[in-house]
């Protein structure tokens, strides 16, 4: 699951879309215009985001509204956090060792 | 990180095992024999000896499938199970080059990350060869934990 989120966030335009949607729901047309990219390009990137369930699409007649699913990003965020903790723990072990070496001279 | 002279290599690896299990894999002769195999050209190590105390000796004989052997030995200078292990290290094919191996272990959520720093290596070529060799050995160690 977290892998899908990372794949979804791997492109700068998709990260821009996520950032835009974190400020509120937008239509496909609005997003397309704001980022000045073609409809097919936006559609392709939206498909990736939707497949990763980072973005959901609500169809209301002819209007397609896009919304962020923050919980999909939470998994990726949790993974990063667990890695950070792992490394911090290792750095603590290394740090204590260096400190002791310094004390011994 | 520590030794001022010579070449240095650094490897990090995360194993699906507790810190105690990973530490013990570095200090148990039976387990060491299974993973001191730098490439698939090497079979199980025929000899491993450990005297796990500061000043105690560690020795491994690695053997290629063609029968040729390389011995490595060292002396423990710091033992802090399961967090840190430091040993001098000298390969039999370059006996004048006493190196240092510093190992740091940190467990998190059932997996253990190891930082290995091997310093004081005589030449760049040896450093590159050892870097590849250790990585191969750690691949084998992963297999040990995989079952």
gemmi code that builds the backbone of each chain (N, CA, C; Angstrom):
import gemmi

chains = {
    "A": [
        ("UNK", (0.833, -1.213, 0.000), (0.000, 0.000, 0.000), (0.861, 1.253, 0.000)),
        ("UNK", (1.837, 1.291, 0.940), (2.722, 2.451, 1.014), (3.490, 2.598, -0.293)),
        ("UNK", (3.856, 1.468, -0.909), (4.576, 1.516, -2.181), (3.781, 2.273, -3.231)),
        ("UNK", (2.472, 2.011, -3.291), (1.628, 2.691, -4.266), (1.659, 4.197, -4.049)),
        ("UNK", (1.618, 4.593, -2.789), (1.634, 6.026, -2.487), (2.947, 6.647, -2.940)),
        ("UNK", (4.056, 5.941, -2.700), (5.351, 6.491, -3.133), (5.424, 6.585, -4.647)),
        ("UNK", (4.887, 5.591, -5.324), (4.877, 5.633, -6.782), (4.037, 6.829, -7.236)),
        ("UNK", (2.909, 7.020, -6.577), (2.023, 8.121, -6.948), (2.709, 9.468, -6.752)),
        ("UNK", (3.574, 9.550, -5.763), (4.211, 10.835, -5.442), (5.544, 11.029, -6.164)),
        ("UNK", (5.866, 10.097, -7.053), (7.201, 10.115, -7.663), (7.356, 11.192, -8.737)),
        ("UNK", (6.273, 11.781, -9.169), (6.350, 12.788, -10.243), (6.040, 14.187, -9.676)),
        ("UNK", (6.852, 15.183, -10.080), (6.640, 16.525, -9.515), (5.243, 17.082, -9.775)),
        ("UNK", (4.684, 16.800, -10.957), (3.346, 17.318, -11.247), (2.314, 16.676, -10.316)),
        ("UNK", (2.493, 15.381, -10.035), (1.530, 14.710, -9.134), (1.655, 15.245, -7.708)),
        ("UNK", (2.877, 15.574, -7.316), (3.030, 16.179, -5.989), (2.360, 17.550, -5.951)),
        ("UNK", (2.470, 18.298, -7.064), (1.800, 19.606, -7.138), (0.283, 19.434, -7.042)),
        ("UNK", (-0.236, 18.406, -7.698), (-1.686, 18.152, -7.655), (-2.113, 17.821, -6.225)),
        ("UNK", (-1.321, 16.972, -5.560), (-1.640, 16.610, -4.170), (-1.645, 17.863, -3.298)),
        ("UNK", (-0.641, 18.715, -3.525), (-0.554, 19.936, -2.729), (-1.771, 20.821, -2.979)),
        ("UNK", (-2.149, 20.908, -4.261), (-3.315, 21.723, -4.619), (-4.576, 21.177, -3.939)),
        ("UNK", (-4.741, 19.855, -3.980), (-5.964, 19.253, -3.424), (-5.971, 19.269, -1.904)),
        ("UNK", (-4.797, 19.413, -1.301), (-4.772, 19.504, 0.160), (-5.428, 20.806, 0.611)),
        ("UNK", (-5.530, 21.776, -0.325), (-6.209, 23.030, -0.015), (-7.702, 22.984, -0.280)),
        ("UNK", (-8.197, 21.864, -0.835), (-9.627, 21.748, -1.090), (-9.918, 21.029, -2.394)),
        ("UNK", (-11.182, 20.632, -2.532), (-11.623, 19.899, -3.712), (-11.490, 20.781, -4.956)),
        ("UNK", (-11.162, 20.175, -6.089), (-11.076, 20.929, -7.348), (-11.616, 20.061, -8.470)),
        ("UNK", (-12.065, 20.684, -9.529), (-12.506, 19.907, -10.684), (-11.289, 19.603, -11.562)),
        ("UNK", (-11.463, 18.617, -12.447), (-10.379, 18.246, -13.358), (-9.995, 19.455, -14.221)),
        ("UNK", (-11.001, 20.173, -14.684), (-10.752, 21.347, -15.522), (-9.935, 22.399, -14.783)),
        ("UNK", (-10.288, 22.630, -13.502), (-9.550, 23.632, -12.719), (-8.078, 23.239, -12.567)),
        ("UNK", (-7.883, 21.973, -12.239), (-6.502, 21.507, -12.039), (-5.721, 21.638, -13.333)),
        ("UNK", (-6.332, 21.232, -14.419), (-5.691, 21.276, -15.726), (-5.282, 22.705, -16.079)),
        ("UNK", (-6.183, 23.637, -15.842), (-5.884, 25.039, -16.158), (-4.803, 25.603, -15.238)),
        ("UNK", (-4.910, 25.294, -13.942), (-3.966, 25.875, -12.973), (-2.534, 25.460, -13.251)),
        ("UNK", (-2.359, 24.211, -13.711), (-0.984, 23.746, -13.933), (-0.561, 23.880, -15.385)),
        ("UNK", (-1.456, 24.440, -16.220), (-1.118, 24.719, -17.601), (-0.570, 23.484, -18.327)),
        ("UNK", (-1.267, 22.370, -18.157), (-0.883, 21.157, -18.895), (-2.127, 20.638, -19.611)),
        ("UNK", (-1.897, 19.823, -20.623), (-3.009, 19.358, -21.449), (-3.905, 18.387, -20.678)),
        ("UNK", (-5.135, 18.261, -21.125), (-6.093, 17.337, -20.515), (-5.564, 15.898, -20.494)),
        ("UNK", (-5.002, 15.411, -21.649), (-4.496, 14.023, -21.634), (-3.382, 13.814, -20.592)),
        ("UNK", (-2.506, 14.822, -20.468), (-1.412, 14.709, -19.491), (-1.967, 14.648, -18.074)),
        ("UNK", (-2.875, 15.563, -17.783), (-3.490, 15.579, -16.451), (-4.214, 14.251, -16.201)),
        ("UNK", (-4.930, 13.770, -17.215), (-5.692, 12.525, -17.051), (-4.777, 11.369, -16.693)),
        ("UNK", (-3.627, 11.323, -17.370), (-2.674, 10.236, -17.127), (-2.165, 10.287, -15.670)),
        ("UNK", (-1.825, 11.488, -15.206), (-1.303, 11.618, -13.847), (-2.405, 11.386, -12.809)),
        ("UNK", (-3.608, 11.829, -13.139), (-4.721, 11.600, -12.208), (-5.013, 10.104, -12.083)),
        ("UNK", (-4.869, 9.396, -13.196), (-5.104, 7.958, -13.169), (-4.138, 7.287, -12.191)),
        ("UNK", (-2.881, 7.691, -12.245), (-1.889, 7.129, -11.315), (-2.263, 7.445, -9.870)),
        ("UNK", (-2.657, 8.680, -9.637), (-3.024, 9.081, -8.274), (-4.270, 8.335, -7.787)),
        ("UNK", (-5.202, 8.104, -8.713), (-6.435, 7.413, -8.331), (-6.180, 5.924, -8.088)),
        ("UNK", (-5.323, 5.341, -8.928), (-5.015, 3.922, -8.745), (-4.341, 3.676, -7.393)),
        ("UNK", (-3.545, 4.643, -6.965), (-2.885, 4.536, -5.656), (-3.839, 4.937, -4.530)),
        ("UNK", (-5.056, 5.324, -4.895), (-6.077, 5.765, -3.963), (-5.634, 6.963, -3.135)),
        ("UNK", (-4.738, 7.748, -3.721), (-4.315, 8.986, -3.071), (-5.355, 10.077, -3.369)),
        ("UNK", (-5.967, 9.954, -4.539), (-6.986, 10.923, -4.962), (-8.254, 10.154, -5.330)),
        ("UNK", (-9.408, 10.677, -4.944), (-10.676, 10.079, -5.392), (-11.413, 11.081, -6.277)),
        ("UNK", (-12.239, 10.539, -7.133), (-12.974, 11.362, -8.091), (-14.466, 11.168, -7.833)),
        ("UNK", (-15.161, 12.272, -7.647), (-16.614, 12.218, -7.487), (-17.240, 12.795, -8.746)),
        ("UNK", (-18.031, 11.974, -9.431), (-18.631, 12.424, -10.683), (-20.028, 12.948, -10.409)),
        ("UNK", (-20.227, 14.214, -10.776), (-21.509, 14.873, -10.555), (-21.950, 15.413, -11.910)),
        ("UNK", (-22.760, 14.586, -12.629), (-23.138, 14.977, -13.991), (-21.913, 15.049, -14.872)),
        ("UNK", (-21.639, 16.236, -15.410), (-20.484, 16.383, -16.288), (-19.261, 16.898, -15.530)),
        ("UNK", (-19.434, 17.191, -14.264), (-18.328, 17.734, -13.474), (-17.646, 16.609, -12.694)),
        ("UNK", (-16.345, 16.521, -12.879), (-15.565, 15.542, -12.122), (-14.790, 16.269, -11.034)),
        ("UNK", (-15.134, 15.979, -9.774), (-14.436, 16.645, -8.668), (-13.391, 15.712, -8.078)),
        ("UNK", (-12.250, 16.296, -7.757), (-11.126, 15.523, -7.218), (-10.924, 15.884, -5.751)),
        ("UNK", (-10.701, 14.850, -4.943), (-10.442, 15.097, -3.521), (-9.264, 14.230, -3.072)),
        ("UNK", (-8.550, 14.742, -2.110), (-7.398, 14.026, -1.572), (-7.863, 12.993, -0.542)),
        ("UNK", (-7.206, 11.849, -0.522), (-7.432, 10.866, 0.552), (-6.181, 10.867, 1.434)),
        ("UNK", (-6.182, 11.718, 2.459), (-4.957, 11.861, 3.257), (-4.518, 10.540, 3.901)),
        ("UNK", (-5.484, 9.638, 4.168), (-5.115, 8.382, 4.837), (-4.156, 7.541, 3.979)),
        ("UNK", (-4.262, 7.703, 2.622), (-3.336, 6.964, 1.755), (-1.909, 7.467, 1.942)),
        ("UNK", (-1.788, 8.746, 2.211), (-0.464, 9.322, 2.432), (0.030, 9.013, 3.842)),
        ("UNK", (-0.918, 8.774, 4.753), (-0.519, 8.484, 6.128), (0.322, 7.219, 6.197)),
        ("UNK", (-0.013, 6.244, 5.349), (0.767, 5.002, 5.347), (2.209, 5.260, 4.933)),
        ("UNK", (2.357, 6.081, 3.897), (3.713, 6.420, 3.447), (4.442, 7.202, 4.529)),
        ("UNK", (3.703, 8.086, 5.159), (4.287, 8.901, 6.210), (4.717, 8.032, 7.407)),
        ("UNK", (3.884, 7.048, 7.741), (4.235, 6.119, 8.836), (5.505, 5.350, 8.508)),
        ("UNK", (5.616, 4.968, 7.242), (6.805, 4.205, 6.837), (8.057, 5.058, 7.000)),
        ("UNK", (7.969, 6.311, 6.547), (9.122, 7.209, 6.678), (9.466, 7.393, 8.148)),
        ("UNK", (8.429, 7.539, 8.961), (8.639, 7.741, 10.393), (9.345, 6.534, 11.023)),
        ("UNK", (8.930, 5.322, 10.625), (9.551, 4.127, 11.210), (11.021, 4.029, 10.779)),
        ("UNK", (11.314, 4.435, 9.540), (12.712, 4.441, 9.092), (13.518, 5.466, 9.875)),
        ("UNK", (12.912, 6.607, 10.084), (13.597, 7.672, 10.810), (13.960, 7.196, 12.223)),
        ("UNK", (12.981, 6.533, 12.875), (13.223, 6.039, 14.229), (14.338, 5.009, 14.251)),
        ("UNK", (14.305, 4.130, 13.234), (15.332, 3.091, 13.150), (16.726, 3.730, 13.088)),
        ("UNK", (16.847, 4.730, 12.206), (18.164, 5.363, 12.045), (18.552, 6.172, 13.255)),
        ("UNK", (17.570, 6.816, 13.867), (17.896, 7.586, 15.064), (18.441, 6.682, 16.148)),
        ("UNK", (17.854, 5.509, 16.299), (18.302, 4.552, 17.295), (19.749, 4.121, 17.004)),
        ("UNK", (19.995, 3.877, 15.731), (21.354, 3.460, 15.347), (22.350, 4.597, 15.609)),
        ("UNK", (21.942, 5.818, 15.290), (22.845, 6.951, 15.526), (23.117, 7.122, 17.016)),
        ("UNK", (22.108, 6.827, 17.847), (22.325, 6.895, 19.304), (23.430, 5.932, 19.714)),
        ("UNK", (23.366, 4.711, 19.177), (24.360, 3.690, 19.521), (25.753, 4.148, 19.071)),
        ("UNK", (25.822, 4.682, 17.858), (27.107, 5.166, 17.341), (27.585, 6.359, 18.173)),
        ("UNK", (26.658, 7.263, 18.492), (27.010, 8.467, 19.251), (27.596, 8.139, 20.613)),
        ("UNK", (26.970, 7.171, 21.301), (27.482, 6.773, 22.618), (28.896, 6.208, 22.499)),
        ("UNK", (29.100, 5.433, 21.446), (30.415, 4.829, 21.219), (31.478, 5.917, 21.016)),
        ("UNK", (31.152, 6.897, 20.187), (32.113, 7.971, 19.911), (32.396, 8.770, 21.179)),
        ("UNK", (31.337, 8.975, 21.963), (31.478, 9.715, 23.227), (32.437, 8.972, 24.167)),
        ("UNK", (32.228, 7.673, 24.268), (33.085, 6.868, 25.150), (34.532, 6.861, 24.667)),
        ("UNK", (34.704, 6.810, 23.379), (36.077, 6.834, 22.821), (36.769, 8.130, 23.174)),
        ("UNK", (35.997, 9.217, 23.089), (36.562, 10.526, 23.374), (36.996, 10.589, 24.843)),
        ("UNK", (36.129, 10.017, 25.726), (36.440, 10.034, 27.158), (37.705, 9.221, 27.451)),
        ("UNK", (37.812, 8.086, 26.711), (39.007, 7.245, 26.937), (40.262, 7.934, 26.388)),
        ("UNK", (40.037, 8.879, 25.470), (41.181, 9.608, 24.887), (41.623, 8.930, 23.658)),
    ],
    "B": [
        ("UNK", (35.310, 5.956, 9.948), (34.808, 6.893, 10.951), (35.865, 7.138, 12.026)),
        ("UNK", (36.615, 6.079, 12.372), (37.488, 6.181, 13.528), (38.967, 6.201, 13.113)),
        ("UNK", (39.364, 5.149, 12.437), (40.777, 4.994, 12.078), (41.159, 6.115, 11.115)),
        ("UNK", (42.218, 6.796, 11.413), (42.592, 7.949, 10.594), (43.270, 7.512, 9.293)),
        ("UNK", (44.070, 6.456, 9.366), (44.851, 6.078, 8.199), (44.141, 5.004, 7.394)),
        ("UNK", (44.474, 4.920, 6.113), (43.956, 3.833, 5.287), (42.582, 4.115, 4.725)),
        ("UNK", (42.103, 3.151, 3.957), (40.805, 3.251, 3.304), (39.716, 2.741, 4.247)),
        ("UNK", (38.495, 3.167, 3.988), (37.384, 2.793, 4.848), (36.192, 2.366, 4.003)),
        ("UNK", (35.430, 1.444, 4.526), (34.168, 1.120, 3.867), (33.071, 1.077, 4.918)),
        ("UNK", (31.861, 1.360, 4.487), (30.743, 1.435, 5.412), (29.546, 0.747, 4.764)),
        ("UNK", (28.915, -0.137, 5.507), (27.759, -0.853, 4.969), (26.641, -0.822, 6.005)),
        ("UNK", (25.427, -0.531, 5.554), (24.275, -0.657, 6.436), (23.384, -1.752, 5.873)),
        ("UNK", (22.783, -2.513, 6.766), (21.903, -3.592, 6.314), (20.873, -3.841, 7.418)),
        ("UNK", (19.643, -4.100, 7.009), (18.592, -4.407, 7.984), (18.193, -5.870, 7.854)),
        ("UNK", (18.192, -6.562, 8.980), (17.872, -7.988, 9.003), (16.556, -8.207, 9.750)),
        ("UNK", (15.809, -9.221, 9.298), (14.558, -9.569, 9.994), (14.889, -10.445, 11.186)),
        ("UNK", (15.438, -9.862, 12.219), (15.820, -10.613, 13.409), (16.055, -9.618, 14.538)),
        ("UNK", (16.070, -10.130, 15.766), (16.325, -9.255, 16.913), (17.800, -8.849, 16.925)),
        ("UNK", (18.097, -7.804, 17.689), (19.491, -7.352, 17.801), (20.362, -8.459, 18.380)),
        ("UNK", (19.823, -9.210, 19.361), (20.594, -10.307, 19.963), (20.933, -11.361, 18.908)),
        ("UNK", (19.955, -11.707, 18.084), (20.191, -12.730, 17.055), (21.264, -12.276, 16.058)),
        ("UNK", (21.188, -11.002, 15.662), (22.155, -10.503, 14.685), (23.538, -10.407, 15.322)),
        ("UNK", (23.578, -9.905, 16.547), (24.862, -9.834, 17.260), (25.464, -11.235, 17.376)),
        ("UNK", (24.644, -12.187, 17.756), (25.145, -13.554, 17.951), (25.618, -14.187, 16.640)),
        ("UNK", (25.003, -13.777, 15.545), (25.433, -14.300, 14.240), (26.863, -13.867, 13.925)),
        ("UNK", (27.272, -12.734, 14.524), (28.630, -12.223, 14.323), (29.621, -12.881, 15.266)),
        ("UNK", (29.147, -13.547, 16.295), (30.055, -14.030, 17.343), (29.885, -15.522, 17.613)),
        ("UNK", (29.012, -16.184, 16.869), (28.840, -17.620, 17.056), (29.560, -18.356, 15.923)),
        ("UNK", (30.569, -19.171, 16.233), (31.334, -19.855, 15.175), (30.441, -20.665, 14.242)),
        ("UNK", (29.435, -21.347, 14.798), (28.565, -22.186, 13.965), (27.842, -21.336, 12.925)),
        ("UNK", (27.344, -20.174, 13.371), (26.605, -19.315, 12.442), (27.577, -18.620, 11.484)),
        ("UNK", (28.709, -18.188, 12.004), (29.696, -17.490, 11.149), (30.122, -18.358, 9.972)),
        ("UNK", (30.303, -19.626, 10.230), (30.747, -20.522, 9.153), (29.769, -20.542, 7.990)),
        ("UNK", (28.505, -20.276, 8.300), (27.483, -20.342, 7.254), (27.462, -19.107, 6.360)),
        ("UNK", (27.908, -17.985, 6.886), (27.722, -16.763, 6.070), (29.021, -16.068, 5.679)),
        ("UNK", (30.166, -16.506, 6.128), (31.425, -15.912, 5.657), (31.754, -16.481, 4.273)),
        ("UNK", (30.949, -16.051, 3.303), (31.069, -16.515, 1.919), (30.898, -15.304, 1.013)),
        ("UNK", (32.023, -14.671, 0.632), (31.955, -13.383, -0.082), (31.214, -13.439, -1.413)),
        ("UNK", (31.290, -14.547, -2.134), (30.551, -14.694, -3.394), (30.090, -16.146, -3.471)),
        ("UNK", (29.246, -16.459, -4.452), (28.795, -17.855, -4.585), (29.941, -18.824, -4.907)),
        ("UNK", (31.142, -18.267, -5.284), (32.310, -19.124, -5.515), (32.852, -19.726, -4.224)),
        ("UNK", (32.366, -19.222, -3.125), (32.868, -19.687, -1.839), (31.863, -20.633, -1.198)),
        ("UNK", (32.381, -21.729, -0.628), (31.516, -22.650, 0.098), (31.449, -22.258, 1.561)),
        ("UNK", (30.887, -23.135, 2.361), (30.820, -22.881, 3.801), (32.243, -22.746, 4.359)),
        ("UNK", (32.408, -21.837, 5.320), (33.739, -21.646, 5.902), (34.090, -22.862, 6.757)),
        ("UNK", (35.251, -23.502, 6.502), (35.568, -24.730, 7.227), (35.909, -24.512, 8.707)),
        ("UNK", (36.418, -23.322, 9.041), (36.810, -23.097, 10.433), (36.367, -21.722, 10.913)),
        ("UNK", (35.891, -21.666, 12.151), (35.632, -20.388, 12.812), (35.855, -20.589, 14.303)),
        ("UNK", (36.548, -19.647, 14.896), (36.831, -19.714, 16.337), (36.546, -18.353, 16.938)),
        ("UNK", (35.929, -18.366, 18.109), (35.598, -17.111, 18.789), (35.906, -17.246, 20.276)),
        ("UNK", (36.653, -16.287, 20.786), (36.867, -16.179, 22.227), (36.302, -14.817, 22.622)),
        ("UNK", (35.007, -14.834, 22.954), (34.263, -13.576, 23.068), (34.542, -12.878, 24.405)),
        ("UNK", (35.650, -12.211, 24.471), (35.988, -11.321, 25.582), (36.986, -10.312, 25.052)),
        ("UNK", (37.063, -9.160, 25.710), (37.992, -8.138, 25.239), (39.401, -8.703, 25.297)),
        ("UNK", (40.112, -8.614, 24.197), (41.440, -9.220, 24.099), (41.386, -10.636, 23.553)),
        ("UNK", (40.158, -11.201, 23.448), (39.997, -12.554, 22.911), (40.129, -12.557, 21.399)),
        ("UNK", (40.413, -13.713, 20.858), (40.671, -13.809, 19.416), (39.433, -14.291, 18.652)),
        ("UNK", (39.337, -13.818, 17.408), (38.331, -14.322, 16.470), (39.089, -14.726, 15.205)),
        ("UNK", (38.699, -15.852, 14.640), (39.424, -16.358, 13.473), (38.438, -17.094, 12.571)),
        ("UNK", (38.543, -16.859, 11.280), (37.687, -17.530, 10.293), (38.552, -17.987, 9.132)),
        ("UNK", (38.321, -19.196, 8.683), (38.966, -19.655, 7.444), (37.868, -19.798, 6.402)),
        ("UNK", (38.004, -19.021, 5.328), (37.020, -19.092, 4.242), (37.605, -19.947, 3.116)),
        ("UNK", (36.737, -20.647, 2.424), (37.235, -21.559, 1.384), (36.451, -21.435, 0.093)),
        ("UNK", (37.206, -21.248, -0.990), (36.566, -21.221, -2.309), (36.234, -22.645, -2.729)),
        ("UNK", (35.352, -22.738, -3.699), (34.936, -24.066, -4.152), (36.091, -24.819, -4.813)),
        ("UNK", (37.117, -24.057, -5.316), (38.281, -24.734, -5.904), (39.247, -25.225, -4.814)),
        ("UNK", (38.917, -24.994, -3.542), (39.742, -25.508, -2.455), (40.695, -24.500, -1.847)),
        ("UNK", (40.937, -23.367, -2.543), (41.858, -22.373, -1.983), (41.200, -21.665, -0.789)),
        ("UNK", (42.043, -21.295, 0.192), (41.508, -20.741, 1.429), (42.095, -19.374, 1.747)),
        ("UNK", (41.314, -18.556, 2.447), (41.803, -17.293, 2.984), (41.423, -17.249, 4.457)),
        ("UNK", (42.412, -16.947, 5.288), (42.134, -16.856, 6.711), (42.031, -15.387, 7.098)),
        ("UNK", (41.174, -15.098, 8.056), (41.099, -13.756, 8.625), (41.053, -13.907, 10.133)),
        ("UNK", (41.721, -12.997, 10.828), (41.660, -13.073, 12.286), (41.747, -11.702, 12.914)),
        ("UNK", (41.311, -11.625, 14.142), (41.317, -10.343, 14.837), (41.225, -10.537, 16.332)),
        ("UNK", (41.112, -9.399, 17.010), (41.046, -9.403, 18.474), (39.925, -8.452, 18.880)),
        ("UNK", (39.049, -8.922, 19.770), (37.942, -8.063, 20.216), (38.469, -6.929, 21.092)),
        ("UNK", (38.039, -5.709, 20.763), (38.441, -4.577, 21.603), (37.253, -3.955, 22.341)),
        ("UNK", (36.034, -4.267, 21.889), (34.847, -3.785, 22.614), (33.703, -4.775, 22.378)),
        ("UNK", (33.078, -5.204, 23.481), (31.936, -6.121, 23.373), (30.812, -5.551, 24.226)),
        ("UNK", (29.716, -5.199, 23.592), (28.584, -4.614, 24.308), (27.322, -5.205, 23.671)),
        ("UNK", (27.039, -6.478, 24.016), (25.915, -7.180, 23.413), (24.615, -6.579, 23.900)),
        ("UNK", (23.638, -6.334, 23.035), (23.630, -6.562, 21.579), (23.744, -5.259, 20.789)),
        ("UNK", (24.564, -4.321, 21.248), (24.549, -2.995, 20.615), (25.797, -2.691, 19.810)),
        ("UNK", (26.961, -3.144, 20.353), (28.201, -2.752, 19.688), (29.227, -3.876, 19.770)),
        ("UNK", (30.022, -3.948, 18.734), (31.086, -4.950, 18.700), (32.233, -4.360, 17.879)),
        ("UNK", (33.426, -4.385, 18.446), (34.588, -3.845, 17.729), (35.703, -4.874, 17.776)),
        ("UNK", (36.313, -5.087, 16.624), (37.404, -6.043, 16.557), (38.466, -5.565, 15.561)),
        ("UNK", (39.716, -5.877, 15.865), (40.737, -5.689, 14.837), (40.532, -6.811, 13.831)),
        ("UNK", (41.080, -6.639, 12.639), (40.800, -7.633, 11.594), (41.965, -7.658, 10.611)),
        ("UNK", (42.545, -8.817, 10.394), (43.682, -8.951, 9.484), (43.458, -10.148, 8.566)),
        ("UNK", (43.568, -9.912, 7.280), (43.425, -11.008, 6.313), (44.779, -11.683, 6.116)),
        ("UNK", (44.741, -13.013, 6.019), (45.968, -13.792, 5.878), (46.766, -13.468, 4.628)),
        ("UNK", (46.097, -12.953, 3.583), (46.825, -12.645, 2.350), (47.421, -11.231, 2.372)),
        ("UNK", (47.232, -10.507, 3.475), (47.849, -9.186, 3.620), (48.147, -8.989, 5.112)),
        ("UNK", (49.071, -9.825, 5.659), (49.216, -9.935, 7.117), (49.733, -8.678, 7.807)),
        ("UNK", (50.350, -7.743, 7.046), (50.882, -6.544, 7.708), (49.810, -5.466, 7.876)),
        ("UNK", (48.624, -5.697, 7.313), (47.564, -4.676, 7.343), (46.520, -5.007, 8.408)),
        ("UNK", (46.729, -4.471, 9.628), (45.719, -4.674, 10.666), (44.616, -3.638, 10.492)),
        ("UNK", (43.408, -4.133, 10.284), (42.260, -3.267, 10.057), (41.383, -3.234, 11.304)),
        ("UNK", (40.319, -2.426, 11.233), (39.380, -2.331, 12.347), (37.962, -2.536, 11.810)),
        ("UNK", (37.165, -3.322, 12.536), (35.751, -3.472, 12.185), (34.917, -3.016, 13.371)),
        ("UNK", (34.075, -2.043, 13.122), (33.177, -1.537, 14.155), (31.751, -1.833, 13.725)),
        ("UNK", (30.990, -2.478, 14.607), (29.616, -2.872, 14.288), (28.659, -2.235, 15.289)),
        ("UNK", (27.583, -1.693, 14.752), (26.552, -1.082, 15.586), (25.212, -1.721, 15.227)),
        ("UNK", (24.447, -2.083, 16.243), (23.187, -2.791, 16.031), (22.057, -1.985, 16.674)),
        ("UNK", (20.959, -1.808, 15.971), (19.798, -1.135, 16.549), (18.532, -1.840, 16.082)),
        ("UNK", (17.737, -2.292, 17.055), (16.504, -3.015, 16.730), (15.321, -2.060, 16.752)),
        ("UNK", (14.425, -2.230, 15.806), (13.209, -1.436, 15.760), (12.129, -2.265, 15.090)),
        ("UNK", (11.013, -2.429, 15.767), (9.883, -3.187, 15.231), (10.306, -4.560, 14.710)),
        ("UNK", (11.104, -5.255, 15.505), (11.441, -6.634, 15.167), (12.509, -6.821, 14.115)),
        ("UNK", (13.019, -5.727, 13.555), (14.113, -5.823, 12.577), (15.320, -5.081, 13.144)),
        ("UNK", (16.489, -5.526, 12.732), (17.705, -4.922, 13.280), (18.551, -4.352, 12.159)),
        ("UNK", (18.890, -3.078, 12.298), (19.763, -2.424, 11.336), (21.182, -2.466, 11.873)),
        ("UNK", (22.084, -2.880, 11.013), (23.488, -2.972, 11.386), (24.265, -1.948, 10.571)),
        ("UNK", (25.109, -1.213, 11.266), (26.068, -0.349, 10.586), (27.435, -0.976, 10.792)),
        ("UNK", (28.124, -1.247, 9.692), (29.445, -1.854, 9.751), (30.451, -0.868, 9.163)),
        ("UNK", (31.467, -0.548, 9.947), (32.528, 0.333, 9.466), (33.830, -0.450, 9.509)),
        ("UNK", (34.430, -0.641, 8.370), (35.694, -1.371, 8.240), (36.741, -0.349, 7.781)),
        ("UNK", (37.678, -0.019, 8.684), (38.639, 1.047, 8.376), (40.063, 0.523, 8.456)),
        ("UNK", (41.001, 1.395, 8.078), (42.417, 1.030, 8.126), (42.818, 0.051, 7.035)),
        ("UNK", (42.108, 0.072, 5.912), (42.385, -0.862, 4.820), (43.541, -0.309, 3.983)),
        ("UNK", (44.494, -1.188, 3.639), (45.764, -0.723, 3.054), (45.609, 0.001, 1.723)),
        ("UNK", (44.838, -0.542, 0.815), (44.768, 0.072, -0.522), (43.323, 0.205, -0.990)),
        ("UNK", (43.170, 1.060, -1.967), (41.870, 1.297, -2.583), (41.304, 0.000, -3.209)),
        ("UNK", (42.172, -0.731, -3.887), (41.731, -1.975, -4.523), (41.221, -2.970, -3.495)),
        ("UNK", (41.946, -3.075, -2.383), (41.513, -3.999, -1.336), (40.186, -3.533, -0.746)),
        ("UNK", (40.079, -2.230, -0.563), (38.837, -1.679, -0.032), (37.647, -2.093, -0.905)),
        ("UNK", (37.822, -1.914, -2.234), (36.727, -2.238, -3.150), (36.420, -3.734, -3.121)),
        ("UNK", (37.482, -4.548, -3.065), (37.268, -5.999, -3.034), (36.574, -6.412, -1.737)),
        ("UNK", (36.992, -5.820, -0.620), (36.382, -6.175, 0.666), (34.937, -5.694, 0.746)),
        ("UNK", (34.699, -4.502, 0.170), (33.341, -3.970, 0.176), (32.396, -4.961, -0.512)),
        ("UNK", (32.833, -5.451, -1.663), (32.027, -6.417, -2.399), (31.906, -7.721, -1.602)),
        ("UNK", (33.029, -8.146, -1.013), (33.025, -9.385, -0.237), (32.098, -9.334, 0.964)),
        ("UNK", (32.158, -8.227, 1.716), (31.274, -8.113, 2.886), (29.808, -8.105, 2.459)),
        ("UNK", (29.534, -7.401, 1.369), (28.133, -7.356, 0.918), (27.629, -8.753, 0.555)),
        ("UNK", (28.523, -9.522, -0.073), (28.161, -10.904, -0.389), (27.920, -11.711, 0.881)),
        ("UNK", (28.787, -11.514, 1.871), (28.625, -12.213, 3.154), (27.294, -11.832, 3.812)),
        ("UNK", (26.974, -10.550, 3.768), (25.728, -10.112, 4.416), (24.500, -10.628, 3.666)),
        ("UNK", (24.636, -10.807, 2.349), (23.553, -11.472, 1.599), (23.329, -12.871, 2.162)),
        ("UNK", (24.449, -13.559, 2.438), (24.350, -14.915, 3.002), (23.715, -14.871, 4.385)),
        ("UNK", (24.102, -13.858, 5.166), (23.533, -13.747, 6.517), (22.021, -13.520, 6.441)),
        ("UNK", (21.596, -12.754, 5.455), (20.149, -12.568, 5.269), (19.476, -13.917, 5.038)),
        ("UNK", (20.159, -14.755, 4.249), (19.598, -16.083, 3.976), (19.535, -16.915, 5.248)),
        ("UNK", (20.526, -16.756, 6.121), (20.517, -17.479, 7.397), (19.247, -17.128, 8.176)),
        ("UNK", (18.914, -15.832, 8.217), (17.738, -15.419, 8.978), (16.440, -15.772, 8.255)),
        ("UNK", (16.514, -15.885, 6.934), (15.311, -16.233, 6.172), (14.927, -17.690, 6.427)),
        ("UNK", (15.819, -18.436, 7.015), (15.470, -19.811, 7.351), (16.544, -20.721, 6.835)),
    ],
}
model = gemmi.Model(1)
for chain_id, residues in chains.items():
    chain = gemmi.Chain(chain_id)
    for i, (resn, *xyz) in enumerate(residues, 1):
        res = gemmi.Residue()
        res.name, res.seqid = resn, gemmi.SeqId(i, " ")
        for name, pos in zip(("N", "CA", "C"), xyz):
            atom = gemmi.Atom()
            atom.name, atom.element = name, gemmi.Element(name[0])
            atom.pos, atom.b_iso = gemmi.Position(*pos), 0.0
            res.add_atom(atom)
        chain.add_residue(res)
    model.add_chain(chain)
structure = gemmi.Structure()
structure.add_model(model)
structure.setup_entities()
